[in-house]
Amino acid sequence: MLVLDRYVVRELVSPFVFGGMLFTFFLLIDRIYHLTDLVITKGVPFYLVVQLLVFMLPSFMTHTLPMALLVAVLLAGGRLAGDLEIVAFKSAGVSPLRLFRPILVAGLVVTTTTALLTLVVNPLANREFQRQLFQILQTRAVSGLQERLFNDTFGDVIIYVEEVSASQVGLRGLLVSDERNPRLSRIVTAREGRLLTDDVNRRITLRMLNGAVNEADVTPVDPPKGVVGEGAPAGGAASAARYRHTLFSIYDMTLSVDSPLKGAPRVEKPEKDLSLGVLETRIAQLRGDRHGRAPYQIEWHKRFALPCATLVFALVAFPLAIRSHRGGRSIALAGSLAILLTYYMVMTSLEGFALRLYVPPWLAIWAPN
């Protein structure tokens, strides 16, 4: 019977590897575009971008490994059924349940690997990704400050510098326009300043010395008569009646570093960087805040539900595959796509409901399984 097990496993290996590579490529292709932009337009060294790509892979493999197993089981089972090998095995006294044993073992191996990724590897890789990305963006932002030019490196904070030190840290003759608050006009002038970086909290702070802050509330300006709708110009004007002038010896301003990967889940969902123990601590701390703890509860349940999905896919795929006597591979591919689309559409929809507190987080994540 070991020969039979090896035969079934060999049937699984090729479609599993192919499916894993294909699904990983599809998930990475959008990120590859942004990473390529870092090299071409931002001048980031290629080896640093490769490191970012390596740190991203584990989180994608959490999804692609179960997908690949589903495709492998459907294709392998579909081929056996299409070539009437299932009928031959039955004639020889080998039941379909016996054929499922090596598939179950393969499912347990992939489940264990996926659990290792979600529980251990992913949080570490996510933190390293964020750390590396911050260092890249920090270096680019700091080195982008040019003398006697209005620098928009930091988004809505425009910085004019008379003199930049050779280390790109010391600054002299600063004029800063902070436009982050549309209701407040803030202009800061300072004799000198320094750029301070906080790798732990991933922040850059502009510390200015011996200067003044000029603030004025902005009053909305109505569009011209007869101009309405989306094309109507909108704006505001500083109100002289509510003007403030403040002198300071030290003034700290936190600067945002524009991320070319903004929108990526790992960038905007810090709970993905946390270990399982820290997640449980955050959930306990936010016991009285249902909205606040919902994302952490969802992430906690995902780390167990996604590995279990691997076994679910194997249990569903094999019976479907051995019943597809005709059309073998085409039916298997169509079936795998239908199952995957249904699974992830249901999970995504229920996750949105859980964030709005319409359903419990545990139900939203485990229901697709």
N, C-alpha and C positions, 0 to 999 in steps of 0.2 A: 504493500500500500504506500510505502514511501516514494515509489516511482510515480504513482498517481499524484501524490502531493506535489512533487517536484514539477510534474508536467503542468498542473494547474497554476503553480506559482510562476513558471516561465511564461505562461500565457498572460499573466498579469503585469510582468515587469515592463515590457515595451510600452504598452499603452499608458501605464502609470508614469513612466519617465516622460513620455511625449506630452501627456496631459499636464503634468506638473510644470514643464518648461513653457508650454503654450499659455496656460493660465497666468503664470508668473510674468511672462512677457506682456500680456494684455494689461495686467495691473500696473506694471512698471512703466509702460510706454509714455504715459502722461508725465510721470516724474522724471523720466529720462530727458524729456524736452526741456524741463526747467533746469535740470542739472547741466545739460549741454549749454544752456544760456549762461550759466555761471562761468563756464570755461571761455566761451566765445566773447561775450560782451562785458563780463565783470573781471576777466583776467585771473580767475581762481585757478591755481595749479591743478592739473588733471588728476594727480594722485590723491588730492584731498576730496575731489568729487567722487572718485572711485570708493574711497572710504565711506562717504555718505551713502552711496549705493549699497555697500555691504551691510551697513547698519539698518537699512530699510528692508532688506530681504526677509529677516525672520518674521516681521509682522505680516508680510504678504504670504509667506509660506504657511502661516496659520490657517489661511483660507484655501490656498491652492492644494495643499496635501489632501484634505477631504475631497475636494473637487476631483483631483487626479485619481483617487481611489474609486470614486463613483464611476468615472469614465472607464477605468481599467476593468472593473467588475462587469459593467454593461457590455463592453467590447469583447472581453474574454468569454463571458457567458453567451453572448450573441453569436460568436464564432462557433463555439461548441454546439449550440443549438442549430445554427445554420448548416453546419456540416454533418448534422445528425449524429454527432458523437454522444450527445446526451442519451439518444435512443440506444446506441451501442452499449453505453455503460449500464443502462437499465437492463438490457438483455443479458449482460454479464453478471448481473446481480449487484451492481453498484448503485445505490440510491442517490438522488440529487442531494440529500442531506449529507451524505458522505463527501460529495464533491465540495460542499460548502465549508468543510473543516479548514482547508488551507486558506480559503478566503477569510474566514473568521480570524485565523491567526494573523494574516496580513492586516486585517482591520485593527486588531489589538496593537500590533506594532506601530501602525500609523497613528492610532489614538494616543499611545504613550508618547510618541515623538511630538505630536501636536500639543499635548498637555505640557510637555517639557518646554516647548516654545512659549506657550501662553503664561505659564506660571513662573518661569525662571528667565529664559533667554530674552523674551520681548521687552520686559521692563528695563533690563540692562542695556539692550541695543537701542531702545528709544532714548534713554538718558544720554548715551554716547552720541547718538545722532544730534540731539538738541545741543549738546556741549560743542560738538564739532561745528555745527551750523552757526552757532553764536560766535565762535572764534573767527570763522570765515567772514561773517557779516561785520563783526566788530573791526577786523583788520581793514576790510574794504571801506567801511564808513569813516574810520579815523584817517586813513591815508587819503581819502577823497577830499579832505578839507584843503582848500587852496587859498592863498593870500589874496586879499583885495578883490574877492569875488563873493557874490551871494550864493552860498552853498545850500542846496536843497537835499543833501544826503539823508537828512533825518526827517523826511516827509514834510509835515506842516510846520516844522521849526526851521526857519531860515537863519543861517549864521553867516555873518560877515566878520572876517578876521584880518587885521592889519599885518600881523606877523605870526608865523607858525614856526615853532622850534624844530630842530632837525629830528627830534624823537617823535614828532607829531602829537605830543602830549601837551606841552606848554603853549599857551596862546596869549597874544597881546592885542589890545585895541579891539574889543568885541562889541558887536551890535547884533542882537538876537531878536527876531520877530517870531513870537509864539502865536500861531494861528489855529491851534487845536480846538479852542473853544470859540464857536461862531458868535457867541454873545459877549465876548470879551476881547478887546484889542490890547495886547501886551507887548511892549518894546523894552528890552533890557540892554543897558550899556554897562560895560565894565572895562577897567584898565587892563586886567589880565584874567586868565582862567586856566583850567586844566580839565582834561578828559579823564574821568575815573571809570574803570570797568569793574563790574561785579559778576564774576563767572558763576557764582552759586545761584544768584537770582536772575542771571542773564539780563543785566541792565547796564546801560552806559549813562553816566551822570556827568553833566557839564557843571563844574564848580567855578563860579565867577567871584572875583575879589574886587572890592572897592568900586562899586558902581551904583546904578539907580534903576528902579523898575517904574515904568510909566504905563498905567493901566487906565482904560476907559471902557465903559459899558457901550455895547453896540446896539443901536436902535434900528429895527427893521425899516427898510425903505420900500414903500409901495411901488408897484410897477406903474409905468405911464398909463394914462387913461386910454381905454380901448384895447389894451394889450392884456389878454387873459390866457389862461391855459398853461400847458407845459412850456411853451416858448417864451413866457413872460420872464423878463430878467428879474432876478432876486438879488438882494444885497443888503447892506447896512451901512451906517455911518456912526463914527465915534461920537458919544455925547459928552460935550465939554462940561455939562453940569455935573457929571459923575466921573470926574477925572481924579486919578490918584498918582502921587509921585512919592516914591519911597526910596530912601538911601539905604545901602547895605554894605557890610564889610565882607560877608560871605553869603552867597546865594546858590543853591543847588537846583538844577533843572534836570529831570529825568528825560532821556531821549529814547525814542522808539527806533529800533533798527528794522528797516524794511526788509521783510523776508521774501525772496523770490518763490518760496514754496508755501506762501500763505494760502490757507485753504486745505492743505494736507491734514488728515485727521490727527497725525501726531503733533502737528504744530499747534492746533487749536484745542486739543483735548489733553490737558496735563495729567488726567487720571491714568492715561495709558503708560505714563512713565513710572507709576508707583508700583511697589511690590505688593504682594497679596496682604501682608501684615499691615502695611501703611494704609491700604484701601480699607481694611476692616477698622482701623483706628479712625480714619476720616468719617466713615459711616457712623461710628459710635459718637463722634464729636458732633455730628449734624443730626442727631436723633430727633431734635425738635424742628428741623427744617426739612420738610419733605422735598421741596424743589431743589434745595442745595445738595441733598444726599442722593437723589435719583441717578445722576450720571455715574457716581461711584458704585452704586448698587448694580447698575447695568453692566459696568465694566467687570465687577466681581463675578457676576453670573456668566458673562461671556467667556471668562477664562476656563470655565468648566463645561459650558454648553457646546462650544465649538469643537473640543476634542470628542465629546460624545456624539456629535453629528457624524463623525467618521463611521462609527458603528451603525448608526441609523441608515446612512447611505448604503453601506454594505448589505444590511438586512433587507432594504427595499430593492436594491439593484439586482441581486442575484435571482430572485423569483421572477422579476420582469424579464431578465435576459434569457433564461432558459425556456421561456414561453414564446419567444420571438423566433419561430422556426423559419420564417421567411424575412428577407430584408436585413438579416443579421446586423451588420455594422451600421447601416443607415438608421435603422430603428433604434439601435443602441445610442448613437450620437444624438438623435432627436430626443430620446427619452432622458438622457443625461442633461441636456440643455433645459428641458422642461422642468425637471426636478430642481436643478440649481436655481433657475429663475424664480420658481415658486418659493423655494426655501428662503432666498435672500430678500425677495420682495416682501414676504410676510414678516421676516425678522426686522427689516428696515422700517416698515409701517408700524409694527407694534412697538419698536424702540421709540419712535416719535410719539406714540400715544403714552408710553411710560414717562417720557420727559415732561409731558403735559399732565401727568398724574391721572390719566384716564384709566390706565390698567397698572397693576403692580409690576415692578421691574422683573421679578422672577418669572411671572407669567409671560411677559413680552419676549424674554430671551429663550425660555424653555419650550414655549408653545410650538414653534416650528419643528422641533425634534419630535 
